[in-house]
Amino acid sequence: MPGAARGVPGERVVEGRRVKTAAERAERVANRLSMQQVADTFNDDLAQRESPIRLDLARVDDVSLKAEFASVYPEAAPVGALPSVLAYA
């Protein structure tokens, strides 16, 4: 089957990302996200980006976690935006 992941029968991968099944999507819609689900989603994305960083719920309040995430997810800047006045503070 085109797009199938190696070694995982029936699993589809499109553009390097695993495609969720209809049942997985329906369950996500029916149920609110828990903090663990949010962490799992971030950790899946971080693993796909080949980053060693993981979101550990025990460290959510750790200030250094923000800096670690900024190394993978830089803050977006509008195209053509002028420098922020806060950049000079």
Secondary structure as UniProt FT lines:
FT   TURN            2..3
FT   TURN            6..7
FT   TURN            9..10
FT   STRAND          12..14
FT   TURN            15..16
FT   STRAND          17..19
FT   HELIX           22..30
FT   HELIX           35..48
FT   TURN            49..50
FT   HELIX           57..59
FT   TURN            60..61
FT   HELIX           63..72
FT   TURN            79..80
FT   HELIX           85..88
//
